[in-house]
Amino acid sequence: MSRQPSRAVMEARAPAAVETDDAQEALYRALDFFPTPPWAGRAGGEVLLLADPSAVTIDEPACGQGHMAAPLGEAFSVRASDIHPHGFGAIEDFLDPSARTSADRPDWVFTNPPFKHLGAFVDRGLEVARNGVGLLLRTTALESEGRYDLMSRLSLQATFSERVSMRLGYWDPTGSFATAYSWFLWMHPAAEAVSPLAEAIAATRRFKAWPSLLIPPGTKARLTRPDDVRRFAPAAPAPLFDEARP
């Protein structure tokens, strides 16, 4: 049986609060809950298959309400969990090894993590997964002295040409914001060695660089499904939640 993490654990991992937050906003901010547009999750699955065509199983350990886990489940076998009971997936603290209820090792850990803990998600993900970790992050995640070593270990970066709209607490299918996002992949050496990208990874790593590609325009339209709004968008978003992911 899963053990639900305490509110204190979630608050300890929270980004800074905002004075005008109501209780629901404060909780979502503490969770860093910015749901992934379903099409962006599907695009991540395509990027994953470029690096690892044999990938079958995925752990999505920050699943929220299923905005990424469910679309990935269309192409992979996905195990979903989250530190908070959003009503989708198991309730687990991914960063607490004793809280994990499955002994199965997935091929990949793939998620949109709390940004404050992205390094911990990479390290823990590489312990859990056989082949690697993929994180959906603001492209500016690269811009940090503290993350230099982490980023220099990258196997692949795939940057969206189109904007990926993320709001606090809900997915707005009509939103468009200036923040740029990328999929970042870290692979175990054995997985890199058999990847179709093996030569590119080896050649760039000599310079502490990595292969990079652009997810082309038109991907949003191509990977948006007719029932995505019904499945993943709220009927009437709370007006106070009018905040894009910074």
FIKOLZA-1660 file (N, C-alpha, C; in steps of 0.1 Angstrom, whole numbers, plus 5000, padded with zeros to 4 digits):
% residues 246
   i   px   py   pz ch aa at
   1 5008 4988 5000  A  M  N
   1 5000 5000 5000  A  M CA
   1 5009 5012 5000  A  M  C
   2 5006 5022 4992  A  S  N
   2 5014 5034 4991  A  S CA
   2 5012 5043 5003  A  S  C
   3 5023 5050 5006  A  R  N
   3 5023 5059 5018  A  R CA
   3 5022 5073 5013  A  R  C
   4 5011 5081 5017  A  Q  N
   4 5009 5094 5012  A  Q CA
   4 5019 5104 5019  A  Q  C
   5 5027 5111 5011  A  P  N
   5 5036 5121 5017  A  P CA
   5 5029 5132 5025  A  P  C
   6 5035 5137 5035  A  S  N
   6 5028 5147 5043  A  S CA
   6 5029 5160 5036  A  S  C
   7 5020 5169 5041  A  R  N
   7 5020 5183 5035  A  R CA
   7 5033 5190 5038  A  R  C
   8 5039 5187 5050  A  A  N
   8 5052 5193 5053  A  A CA
   8 5062 5189 5043  A  A  C
   9 5062 5177 5038  A  V  N
   9 5072 5173 5028  A  V CA
   9 5070 5181 5015  A  V  C
  10 5057 5182 5011  A  M  N
  10 5054 5190 4999  A  M CA
  10 5058 5204 5000  A  M  C
  11 5055 5210 5012  A  E  N
  11 5059 5224 5014  A  E CA
  11 5074 5226 5014  A  E  C
  12 5081 5217 5019  A  A  N
  12 5096 5218 5020  A  A CA
  12 5101 5218 5006  A  A  C
  13 5094 5212 4996  A  R  N
  13 5099 5212 4982  A  R CA
  13 5093 5223 4974  A  R  C
  14 5086 5232 4980  A  A  N
  14 5078 5242 4973  A  A CA
  14 5086 5254 4968  A  A  C
  15 5083 5260 4956  A  P  N
  15 5088 5272 4953  A  P CA
  15 5082 5283 4962  A  P  C
  16 5087 5295 4961  A  A  N
  16 5083 5306 4969  A  A CA
  16 5068 5309 4968  A  A  C
  17 5061 5311 4979  A  A  N
  17 5047 5314 4979  A  A CA
  17 5045 5329 4974  A  A  C
  18 5032 5332 4970  A  V  N
  18 5028 5345 4966  A  V CA
  18 5017 5350 4975  A  V  C
  19 5018 5362 4980  A  E  N
  19 5009 5367 4990  A  E CA
  19 4995 5366 4986  A  E  C
  20 4992 5368 4973  A  T  N
  20 4978 5368 4969  A  T CA
  20 4972 5354 4966  A  T  C
  21 4980 5344 4968  A  D  N
  21 4975 5330 4966  A  D CA
  21 4963 5327 4975  A  D  C
  22 4953 5321 4970  A  D  N
  22 4943 5315 4978  A  D CA
  22 4948 5301 4982  A  D  C
  23 4940 5293 4990  A  A  N
  23 4945 5280 4995  A  A CA
  23 4948 5271 4983  A  A  C
  24 4940 5270 4973  A  Q  N
  24 4942 5261 4962  A  Q CA
  24 4954 5265 4954  A  Q  C
  25 4955 5278 4951  A  E  N
  25 4967 5283 4944  A  E CA
  25 4980 5280 4952  A  E  C
  26 4980 5282 4965  A  A  N
  26 4991 5279 4973  A  A CA
  26 4995 5265 4972  A  A  C
  27 4986 5256 4972  A  L  N
  27 4989 5242 4971  A  L CA
  27 4995 5238 4958  A  L  C
  28 4989 5243 4947  A  Y  N
  28 4994 5241 4934  A  Y CA
  28 5008 5247 4932  A  Y  C
  29 5010 5258 4938  A  R  N
  29 5024 5264 4937  A  R CA
  29 5034 5256 4945  A  R  C
  30 5029 5251 4957  A  A  N
  30 5038 5242 4965  A  A CA
  30 5042 5229 4957  A  A  C
  31 5032 5225 4949  A  L  N
  31 5035 5212 4941  A  L CA
  31 5042 5216 4928  A  L  C
  32 5043 5228 4925  A  D  N
  32 5048 5233 4912  A  D CA
  32 5040 5226 4901  A  D  C
  33 5027 5227 4902  A  F  N
  33 5017 5220 4894  A  F CA
  33 5013 5228 4882  A  F  C
  34 5021 5226 4871  A  F  N
  34 5018 5233 4858  A  F CA
  34 5016 5222 4848  A  F  C
  35 5004 5217 4846  A  P  N
  35 5001 5206 4837  A  P CA
  35 5007 5207 4823  A  P  C
  36 5011 5196 4818  A  T  N
  36 5017 5196 4804  A  T CA
  36 5006 5195 4794  A  T  C
  37 5007 5203 4783  A  P  N
  37 4998 5201 4772  A  P CA
  37 4999 5187 4767  A  P  C
  38 4988 5180 4765  A  P  N
  38 4990 5166 4760  A  P CA
  38 4998 5164 4748  A  P  C
  39 4997 5174 4738  A  W  N
  39 5005 5172 4726  A  W CA
  39 5020 5173 4729  A  W  C
  40 5024 5180 4739  A  A  N
  40 5038 5181 4742  A  A CA
  40 5043 5169 4748  A  A  C
  41 5034 5161 4755  A  G  N
  41 5038 5148 4760  A  G CA
  41 5040 5138 4749  A  G  C
  42 5031 5139 4739  A  R  N
  42 5032 5130 4728  A  R CA
  42 5045 5133 4720  A  R  C
  43 5048 5146 4719  A  A  N
  43 5061 5149 4712  A  A CA
  43 5073 5144 4719  A  A  C
  44 5072 5144 4733  A  G  N
  44 5083 5138 4740  A  G CA
  44 5084 5123 4738  A  G  C
  45 5073 5116 4736  A  G  N
  45 5074 5102 4732  A  G CA
  45 5081 5100 4719  A  G  C
  46 5078 5109 4709  A  E  N
  46 5085 5107 4696  A  E CA
  46 5100 5110 4698  A  E  C
  47 5104 5120 4706  A  V  N
  47 5118 5122 4709  A  V CA
  47 5125 5110 4715  A  V  C
  48 5118 5104 4725  A  L  N
  48 5123 5092 4732  A  L CA
  48 5126 5081 4722  A  L  C
  49 5117 5079 4712  A  L  N
  49 5119 5068 4703  A  L CA
  49 5130 5071 4693  A  L  C
  50 5134 5084 4691  A  L  N
  50 5145 5087 4683  A  L CA
  50 5158 5082 4690  A  L  C
  51 5158 5084 4703  A  A  N
  51 5170 5080 4711  A  A CA
  51 5170 5065 4714  A  A  C
  52 5158 5059 4716  A  D  N
  52 5157 5046 4721  A  D CA
  52 5145 5039 4714  A  D  C
  53 5146 5034 4702  A  P  N
  53 5135 5028 4695  A  P CA
  53 5129 5016 4702  A  P  C
  54 5137 5010 4711  A  S  N
  54 5132 4998 4718  A  S CA
  54 5124 5001 4730  A  S  C
  55 5123 5014 4734  A  A  N
  55 5116 5017 4747  A  A CA
  55 5102 5013 4747  A  A  C
  56 5098 5007 4758  A  V  N
  56 5084 5001 4759  A  V CA
  56 5078 5007 4772  A  V  C
  57 5085 5006 4783  A  T  N
  57 5079 5010 4796  A  T CA
  57 5085 5023 4802  A  T  C
  58 5075 5031 4808  A  I  N
  58 5079 5044 4813  A  I CA
  58 5073 5045 4827  A  I  C
  59 5081 5052 4836  A  D  N
  59 5076 5057 4849  A  D CA
  59 5073 5072 4847  A  D  C
  60 5062 5077 4850  A  E  N
  60 5059 5091 4850  A  E CA
  60 5056 5095 4865  A  E  C
  61 5066 5100 4872  A  P  N
  61 5065 5101 4887  A  P CA
  61 5060 5114 4892  A  P  C
  62 5056 5124 4883  A  A  N
  62 5050 5136 4887  A  A CA
  62 5038 5138 4878  A  A  C
  63 5029 5128 4879  A  C  N
  63 5018 5127 4868  A  C CA
  63 5007 5137 4870  A  C  C
  64 5006 5144 4881  A  G  N
  64 4995 5153 4883  A  G CA
  64 4981 5146 4880  A  G  C
  65 4974 5152 4871  A  Q  N
  65 4961 5147 4867  A  Q CA
  65 4961 5139 4854  A  Q  C
  66 4973 5135 4850  A  G  N
  66 4975 5126 4839  A  G CA
  66 4977 5133 4825  A  G  C
  67 4980 5146 4825  A  H  N
  67 4981 5153 4812  A  H CA
  67 4992 5148 4803  A  H  C
  68 5003 5142 4809  A  M  N
  68 5013 5136 4802  A  M CA
  68 5012 5121 4802  A  M  C
  69 5010 5115 4813  A  A  N
  69 5010 5101 4815  A  A CA
  69 5000 5094 4805  A  A  C
  70 4988 5100 4805  A  A  N
  70 4977 5094 4796  A  A CA
  70 4981 5094 4781  A  A  C
  71 4985 5106 4776  A  P  N
  71 4989 5106 4762  A  P CA
  71 5001 5097 4759  A  P  C
  72 5011 5096 4768  A  L  N
  72 5022 5087 4766  A  L CA
  72 5017 5072 4766  A  L  C
  73 5007 5070 4774  A  G  N
  73 5001 5056 4774  A  G CA
  73 4995 5052 4761  A  G  C
  74 4994 5061 4752  A  E  N
  74 4989 5057 4738  A  E CA
  74 5000 5049 4731  A  E  C
  75 5013 5051 4735  A  A  N
  75 5024 5045 4727  A  A CA
  75 5033 5036 4736  A  A  C
  76 5031 5038 4749  A  F  N
  76 5040 5031 4759  A  F CA
  76 5032 5025 4770  A  F  C
  77 5038 5016 4777  A  S  N
  77 5032 5011 4790  A  S CA
  77 5037 5020 4801  A  S  C
  78 5028 5028 4807  A  V  N
  78 5031 5038 4816  A  V CA
  78 5026 5035 4830  A  V  C
  79 5036 5037 4840  A  R  N
  79 5032 5036 4854  A  R CA
  79 5033 5051 4859  A  R  C
  80 5021 5056 4864  A  A  N
  80 5020 5069 4868  A  A CA
  80 5019 5070 4884  A  A  C
  81 5026 5081 4889  A  S  N
  81 5025 5083 4903  A  S CA
  81 5028 5098 4906  A  S  C
  82 5024 5103 4918  A  D  N
  82 5027 5117 4922  A  D CA
  82 5027 5118 4937  A  D  C
  83 5034 5128 4942  A  I  N
  83 5035 5130 4956  A  I CA
  83 5021 5134 4962  A  I  C
  84 5012 5140 4954  A  H  N
  84 4999 5145 4958  A  H CA
  84 4988 5137 4952  A  H  C
  85 4977 5135 4959  A  P  N
  85 4966 5127 4954  A  P CA
  85 4957 5136 4944  A  P  C
  86 4962 5137 4932  A  H  N
  86 4954 5144 4922  A  H CA
  86 4942 5136 4916  A  H  C
  87 4942 5123 4919  A  G  N
  87 4931 5115 4914  A  G CA
  87 4936 5107 4902  A  G  C
  88 4949 5107 4899  A  F  N
  88 4954 5099 4888  A  F CA
  88 4967 5093 4892  A  F  C
  89 4969 5080 4891  A  G  N
  89 4981 5073 4894  A  G CA
  89 4983 5070 4909  A  G  C
  90 4994 5064 4913  A  A  N
  90 4997 5060 4927  A  A CA
  90 5002 5072 4934  A  A  C
  91 5000 5072 4947  A  I  N
  91 5005 5083 4955  A  I CA
  91 5019 5079 4961  A  I  C
  92 5029 5085 4956  A  E  N
  92 5043 5082 4960  A  E CA
  92 5052 5094 4960  A  E  C
  93 5061 5094 4969  A  D  N
  93 5072 5104 4968  A  D CA
  93 5084 5098 4960  A  D  C
  94 5085 5102 4948  A  F  N
  94 5095 5096 4939  A  F CA
  94 5109 5097 4945  A  F  C
  95 5112 5108 4952  A  L  N
  95 5125 5111 4957  A  L CA
  95 5128 5103 4970  A  L  C
  96 5119 5096 4975  A  D  N
  96 5120 5088 4987  A  D CA
  96 5121 5073 4983  A  D  C
  97 5133 5067 4982  A  P  N
  97 5134 5053 4977  A  P CA
  97 5125 5043 4985  A  P  C
  98 5123 5046 4998  A  S  N
  98 5115 5037 5006  A  S CA
  98 5100 5038 5003  A  S  C
  99 5096 5048 4996  A  A  N
  99 5081 5050 4993  A  A CA
  99 5077 5044 4980  A  A  C
 100 5086 5039 4972  A  R  N
 100 5083 5033 4959  A  R CA
 100 5076 5019 4961  A  R  C
 101 5065 5017 4955  A  T  N
 101 5057 5005 4957  A  T CA
 101 5059 4995 4946  A  T  C
 102 5067 4998 4936  A  S  N
 102 5069 4989 4925  A  S CA
 102 5084 4986 4925  A  S  C
 103 5087 4973 4924  A  A  N
 103 5101 4969 4922  A  A CA
 103 5106 4968 4908  A  A  C
 104 5096 4969 4898  A  D  N
 104 5099 4968 4884  A  D CA
 104 5107 4980 4880  A  D  C
 105 5117 4978 4871  A  R  N
 105 5125 4989 4866  A  R CA
 105 5120 4992 4852  A  R  C
 106 5115 5004 4850  A  P  N
 106 5111 5008 4836  A  P CA
 106 5122 5010 4827  A  P  C
 107 5120 5011 4814  A  D  N
 107 5130 5015 4805  A  D CA
 107 5134 5029 4807  A  D  C
 108 5124 5038 4810  A  W  N
 108 5127 5052 4811  A  W CA
 108 5118 5058 4823  A  W  C
 109 5124 5068 4829  A  V  N
 109 5116 5078 4837  A  V CA
 109 5114 5090 4828  A  V  C
 110 5101 5094 4827  A  F  N
 110 5098 5105 4818  A  F CA
 110 5088 5114 4824  A  F  C
 111 5090 5127 4826  A  T  N
 111 5081 5135 4834  A  T CA
 111 5084 5150 4832  A  T  C
 112 5075 5158 4837  A  N  N
 112 5076 5172 4839  A  N CA
 112 5077 5175 4854  A  N  C
 113 5089 5176 4859  A  P  N
 113 5092 5176 4873  A  P CA
 113 5090 5189 4880  A  P  C
 114 5089 5190 4893  A  P  N
 114 5090 5202 4900  A  P CA
 114 5104 5208 4897  A  P  C
 115 5104 5220 4891  A  F  N
 115 5117 5226 4886  A  F CA
 115 5128 5227 4896  A  F  C
 116 5124 5230 4909  A  K  N
 116 5134 5231 4920  A  K CA
 116 5142 5218 4922  A  K  C
 117 5136 5207 4918  A  H  N
 117 5142 5194 4921  A  H CA
 117 5146 5186 4909  A  H  C
 118 5148 5193 4898  A  L  N
 118 5151 5186 4885  A  L CA
 118 5164 5178 4887  A  L  C
 119 5174 5182 4893  A  G  N
 119 5187 5175 4895  A  G CA
 119 5184 5162 4903  A  G  C
 120 5176 5163 4914  A  A  N
 120 5172 5151 4921  A  A CA
 120 5164 5141 4913  A  A  C
 121 5155 5146 4905  A  F  N
 121 5148 5137 4896  A  F CA
 121 5157 5130 4886  A  F  C
 122 5167 5137 4881  A  V  N
 122 5176 5130 4872  A  V CA
 122 5183 5119 4879  A  V  C
 123 5189 5122 4891  A  D  N
 123 5197 5112 4898  A  D CA
 123 5189 5101 4902  A  D  C
 124 5177 5103 4908  A  R  N
 124 5168 5092 4912  A  R CA
 124 5163 5084 4900  A  R  C
 125 5160 5092 4889  A  G  N
 125 5155 5085 4877  A  G CA
 125 5165 5075 4871  A  G  C
 126 5178 5079 4872  A  L  N
 126 5188 5070 4866  A  L CA
 126 5190 5058 4875  A  L  C
 127 5187 5059 4888  A  E  N
 127 5187 5048 4897  A  E CA
 127 5176 5038 4894  A  E  C
 128 5164 5044 4890  A  V  N
 128 5152 5036 4888  A  V CA
 128 5151 5030 4874  A  V  C
 129 5155 5037 4864  A  A  N
 129 5153 5033 4850  A  A CA
 129 5165 5025 4844  A  A  C
 130 5162 5016 4835  A  R  N
 130 5172 5009 4829  A  R CA
 130 5180 5017 4818  A  R  C
 131 5173 5025 4811  A  N  N
 131 5179 5032 4800  A  N CA
 131 5182 5047 4802  A  N  C
 132 5172 5054 4808  A  G  N
 132 5175 5068 4809  A  G CA
 132 5163 5076 4815  A  G  C
 133 5165 5089 4815  A  V  N
 133 5155 5099 4821  A  V CA
 133 5153 5110 4811  A  V  C
 134 5140 5113 4809  A  G  N
 134 5136 5124 4801  A  G CA
 134 5128 5134 4809  A  G  C
 135 5132 5147 4809  A  L  N
 135 5125 5157 4816  A  L CA
 135 5121 5169 4806  A  L  C
 136 5108 5173 4808  A  L  N
 136 5103 5185 4801  A  L CA
 136 5106 5197 4810  A  L  C
 137 5115 5206 4805  A  L  N
 137 5119 5217 4813  A  L CA
 137 5119 5230 4805  A  L  C
 138 5119 5241 4812  A  R  N
 138 5121 5254 4805  A  R CA
 138 5135 5253 4799  A  R  C
 139 5137 5258 4787  A  T  N
 139 5150 5258 4781  A  T CA
 139 5161 5265 4789  A  T  C
 140 5157 5275 4796  A  T  N
 140 5166 5282 4805  A  T CA
 140 5172 5274 4816  A  T  C
 141 5167 5261 4818  A  A  N
 141 5173 5253 4827  A  A CA
 141 5188 5251 4825  A  A  C
 142 5192 5254 4813  A  L  N
 142 5207 5253 4809  A  L CA
 142 5215 5264 4816  A  L  C
 143 5208 5275 4819  A  E  N
 143 5215 5287 4824  A  E CA
 143 5217 5287 4839  A  E  C
 144 5226 5279 4843  A  S  N
 144 5229 5278 4858  A  S CA
 144 5242 5272 4860  A  S  C
 145 5251 5279 4868  A  E  N
 145 5264 5274 4871  A  E CA
 145 5262 5261 4879  A  E  C
 146 5252 5261 4888  A  G  N
 146 5250 5249 4896  A  G CA
 146 5246 5236 4888  A  G  C
 147 5240 5238 4877  A  R  N
 147 5236 5227 4868  A  R CA
 147 5245 5224 4857  A  R  C
 148 5257 5230 4857  A  Y  N
 148 5266 5228 4846  A  Y CA
 148 5270 5213 4844  A  Y  C
 149 5274 5207 4855  A  D  N
 149 5278 5193 4854  A  D CA
 149 5267 5184 4850  A  D  C
 150 5255 5187 4855  A  L  N
 150 5243 5179 4852  A  L CA
 150 5240 5180 4837  A  L  C
 151 5240 5192 4832  A  M  N
 151 5237 5195 4818  A  M CA
 151 5248 5190 4808  A  M  C
 152 5260 5190 4813  A  S  N
 152 5271 5185 4804  A  S CA
 152 5270 5170 4802  A  S  C
 153 5262 5163 4810  A  R  N
 153 5260 5148 4809  A  R CA
 153 5248 5145 4800  A  R  C
 154 5242 5155 4794  A  L  N
 154 5230 5153 4785  A  L CA
 154 5233 5143 4774  A  L  C
 155 5223 5136 4770  A  S  N
 155 5224 5127 4758  A  S CA
 155 5217 5134 4746  A  S  C
 156 5207 5142 4749  A  L  N
 156 5199 5148 4738  A  L CA
 156 5191 5159 4743  A  L  C
 157 5190 5170 4736  A  Q  N
 157 5181 5181 4738  A  Q CA
 157 5172 5183 4726  A  Q  C
 158 5159 5184 4728  A  A  N
 158 5149 5186 4717  A  A CA
 158 5141 5198 4721  A  A  C
 159 5142 5209 4714  A  T  N
 159 5136 5222 4718  A  T CA
 159 5124 5224 4709  A  T  C
 160 5113 5228 4715  A  F  N
 160 5100 5231 4708  A  F CA
 160 5102 5244 4700  A  F  C
 161 5099 5243 4687  A  S  N
 161 5098 5255 4679  A  S CA
 161 5085 5263 4683  A  S  C
 162 5075 5256 4686  A  E  N
 162 5062 5262 4690  A  E CA
 162 5062 5264 4705  A  E  C
 163 5054 5274 4710  A  R  N
 163 5053 5276 4724  A  R CA
 163 5045 5265 4731  A  R  C
 164 5049 5261 4743  A  V  N
 164 5042 5251 4751  A  V CA
 164 5036 5259 4762  A  V  C
 165 5023 5259 4762  A  S  N
 165 5015 5268 4772  A  S CA
 165 5013 5260 4785  A  S  C
 166 5019 5265 4796  A  M  N
 166 5016 5259 4809  A  M CA
 166 5012 5270 4819  A  M  C
 167 5001 5267 4826  A  R  N
 167 4995 5276 4836  A  R CA
 167 4995 5269 4849  A  R  C
 168 4995 5277 4860  A  L  N
 168 4994 5272 4873  A  L CA
 168 4980 5265 4875  A  L  C
 169 4980 5252 4877  A  G  N
 169 4968 5245 4881  A  G CA
 169 4959 5239 4870  A  G  C
 170 4961 5243 4858  A  Y  N
 170 4953 5237 4847  A  Y CA
 170 4959 5239 4834  A  Y  C
 171 4954 5231 4824  A  W  N
 171 4959 5233 4810  A  W CA
 171 4949 5242 4803  A  W  C
 172 4954 5252 4797  A  D  N
 172 4947 5261 4788  A  D CA
 172 4950 5258 4774  A  D  C
 173 4941 5252 4767  A  P  N
 173 4944 5248 4753  A  P CA
 173 4945 5259 4743  A  P  C
 174 4941 5271 4747  A  T  N
 174 4942 5283 4738  A  T CA
 174 4953 5292 4742  A  T  C
 175 4960 5289 4753  A  G  N
 175 4971 5298 4758  A  G CA
 175 4983 5298 4749  A  G  C
 176 4990 5309 4750  A  S  N
 176 5003 5310 4742  A  S CA
 176 5012 5320 4750  A  S  C
 177 5024 5315 4755  A  F  N
 177 5032 5323 4763  A  F CA
 177 5047 5323 4757  A  F  C
 178 5055 5332 4762  A  A  N
 178 5068 5334 4756  A  A CA
 178 5078 5324 4761  A  A  C
 179 5075 5316 4771  A  T  N
 179 5085 5307 4777  A  T CA
 179 5088 5296 4767  A  T  C
 180 5101 5293 4765  A  A  N
 180 5105 5282 4756  A  A CA
 180 5108 5269 4764  A  A  C
 181 5104 5258 4759  A  Y  N
 181 5106 5245 4766  A  Y CA
 181 5114 5235 4757  A  Y  C
 182 5120 5226 4764  A  S  N
 182 5128 5215 4757  A  S CA
 182 5126 5202 4764  A  S  C
 183 5127 5191 4757  A  W  N
 183 5129 5178 4763  A  W CA
 183 5144 5176 4765  A  W  C
 184 5148 5172 4777  A  F  N
 184 5162 5169 4780  A  F CA
 184 5163 5154 4783  A  F  C
 185 5172 5147 4777  A  L  N
 185 5173 5133 4779  A  L CA
 185 5187 5129 4784  A  L  C
 186 5188 5121 4795  A  W  N
 186 5200 5116 4800  A  W CA
 186 5199 5101 4799  A  W  C
 187 5210 5094 4793  A  M  N
 187 5210 5080 4791  A  M CA
 187 5221 5073 4798  A  M  C
 188 5219 5061 4803  A  H  N
 188 5230 5053 4808  A  H CA
 188 5240 5050 4796  A  H  C
 189 5252 5048 4799  A  P  N
 189 5262 5045 4789  A  P CA
 189 5259 5033 4780  A  P  C
 190 5253 5023 4786  A  A  N
 190 5250 5011 4778  A  A CA
 190 5239 5014 4768  A  A  C
 191 5229 5023 4772  A  A  N
 191 5218 5027 4763  A  A CA
 191 5223 5036 4752  A  A  C
 192 5232 5045 4756  A  E  N
 192 5238 5054 4746  A  E CA
 192 5245 5046 4735  A  E  C
 193 5252 5035 4739  A  A  N
 193 5261 5027 4730  A  A CA
 193 5252 5021 4719  A  A  C
 194 5240 5017 4722  A  V  N
 194 5232 5011 4712  A  V CA
 194 5221 5020 4706  A  V  C
 195 5222 5033 4709  A  S  N
 195 5212 5042 4704  A  S CA
 195 5215 5046 4690  A  S  C
 196 5205 5049 4681  A  P  N
 196 5208 5054 4668  A  P CA
 196 5216 5067 4668  A  P  C
 197 5216 5074 4680  A  L  N
 197 5223 5086 4681  A  L CA
 197 5237 5084 4687  A  L  C
 198 5242 5072 4689  A  A  N
 198 5254 5069 4696  A  A CA
 198 5266 5077 4690  A  A  C
 199 5268 5078 4677  A  E  N
 199 5279 5085 4672  A  E CA
 199 5278 5100 4675  A  E  C
 200 5267 5105 4673  A  A  N
 200 5265 5120 4676  A  A CA
 200 5267 5123 4691  A  A  C
 201 5262 5114 4700  A  I  N
 201 5264 5116 4714  A  I CA
 201 5279 5116 4717  A  I  C
 202 5286 5106 4712  A  A  N
 202 5301 5104 4715  A  A CA
 202 5309 5116 4710  A  A  C
 203 5305 5121 4697  A  A  N
 203 5313 5131 4691  A  A CA
 203 5311 5145 4699  A  A  C
 204 5299 5147 4703  A  T  N
 204 5297 5160 4710  A  T CA
 204 5301 5160 4724  A  T  C
 205 5301 5148 4731  A  R  N
 205 5304 5148 4745  A  R CA
 205 5319 5151 4747  A  R  C
 206 5327 5149 4737  A  R  N
 206 5341 5153 4739  A  R CA
 206 5343 5168 4742  A  R  C
 207 5333 5175 4738  A  F  N
 207 5333 5190 4740  A  F CA
 207 5323 5194 4751  A  F  C
 208 5319 5184 4759  A  K  N
 208 5309 5187 4770  A  K CA
 208 5296 5193 4763  A  K  C
 209 5293 5188 4751  A  A  N
 209 5281 5192 4744  A  A CA
 209 5272 5180 4742  A  A  C
 210 5262 5181 4734  A  W  N
 210 5252 5171 4732  A  W CA
 210 5245 5173 4719  A  W  C
 211 5239 5163 4713  A  P  N
 211 5231 5165 4701  A  P CA
 211 5218 5173 4705  A  P  C
 212 5214 5182 4695  A  S  N
 212 5203 5190 4698  A  S CA
 212 5194 5190 4685  A  S  C
 213 5181 5190 4687  A  L  N
 213 5172 5191 4675  A  L CA
 213 5161 5200 4678  A  L  C
 214 5154 5205 4668  A  L  N
 214 5142 5213 4669  A  L CA
 214 5130 5205 4666  A  L  C
 215 5120 5205 4675  A  I  N
 215 5107 5199 4673  A  I CA
 215 5100 5209 4664  A  I  C
 216 5096 5205 4652  A  P  N
 216 5092 5214 4641  A  P CA
 216 5079 5221 4643  A  P  C
 217 5077 5232 4637  A  P  N
 217 5063 5238 4636  A  P CA
 217 5053 5228 4631  A  P  C
 218 5041 5229 4635  A  G  N
 218 5031 5219 4631  A  G CA
 218 5029 5208 4640  A  G  C
 219 5038 5206 4649  A  T  N
 219 5038 5194 4658  A  T CA
 219 5025 5195 4667  A  T  C
 220 5022 5207 4672  A  K  N
 220 5010 5209 4681  A  K CA
 220 4998 5204 4673  A  K  C
 221 4996 5209 4661  A  A  N
 221 4984 5205 4653  A  A CA
 221 4984 5190 4650  A  A  C
 222 4995 5185 4647  A  R  N
 222 4996 5171 4643  A  R CA
 222 4993 5161 4655  A  R  C
 223 4998 5165 4667  A  L  N
 223 4997 5156 4679  A  L CA
 223 4985 5160 4688  A  L  C
 224 4977 5170 4685  A  T  N
 224 4965 5173 4693  A  T CA
 224 4954 5164 4688  A  T  C
 225 4948 5157 4698  A  R  N
 225 4937 5148 4695  A  R CA
 225 4923 5155 4697  A  R  C
 226 4913 5151 4689  A  P  N
 226 4900 5157 4690  A  P CA
 226 4894 5157 4704  A  P  C
 227 4897 5147 4712  A  D  N
 227 4891 5147 4725  A  D CA
 227 4900 5152 4737  A  D  C
 228 4911 5158 4733  A  D  N
 228 4920 5163 4744  A  D CA
 228 4914 5173 4753  A  D  C
 229 4906 5183 4747  A  V  N
 229 4900 5193 4756  A  V CA
 229 4890 5186 4765  A  V  C
 230 4882 5177 4760  A  R  N
 230 4872 5170 4769  A  R CA
 230 4879 5163 4780  A  R  C
 231 4891 5156 4777  A  R  N
 231 4898 5148 4787  A  R CA
 231 4906 5156 4797  A  R  C
 232 4912 5167 4792  A  F  N
 232 4923 5173 4800  A  F CA
 232 4921 5188 4804  A  F  C
 233 4911 5195 4797  A  A  N
 233 4909 5209 4800  A  A CA
 233 4897 5211 4809  A  A  C
 234 4898 5219 4819  A  P  N
 234 4886 5221 4828  A  P CA
 234 4876 5229 4820  A  P  C
 235 4863 5227 4824  A  A  N
 235 4852 5233 4817  A  A CA
 235 4853 5248 4819  A  A  C
 236 4857 5253 4832  A  A  N
 236 4857 5267 4835  A  A CA
 236 4869 5269 4844  A  A  C
 237 4881 5273 4839  A  P  N
 237 4892 5275 4847  A  P CA
 237 4890 5286 4857  A  P  C
 238 4895 5284 4869  A  A  N
 238 4893 5294 4880  A  A CA
 238 4900 5306 4876  A  A  C
 239 4894 5318 4876  A  P  N
 239 4900 5330 4871  A  P CA
 239 4913 5334 4878  A  P  C
 240 4914 5330 4891  A  L  N
 240 4926 5334 4898  A  L CA
 240 4939 5326 4893  A  L  C
 241 4936 5316 4886  A  F  N
 241 4948 5307 4881  A  F CA
 241 4953 5312 4868  A  F  C
 242 4953 5325 4866  A  D  N
 242 4957 5331 4853  A  D CA
 242 4972 5334 4853  A  D  C
 243 4980 5324 4854  A  E  N
 243 4994 5326 4855  A  E CA
 243 5001 5315 4847  A  E  C
 244 5010 5320 4838  A  A  N
 244 5018 5311 4831  A  A CA
 244 5030 5306 4839  A  A  C
 245 5036 5295 4835  A  R  N
 245 5048 5290 4842  A  R CA
 245 5059 5300 4839  A  R  C
 246 5066 5305 4849  A  P  N
 246 5076 5315 4847  A  P CA
 246 5088 5309 4840  A  P  C
% end
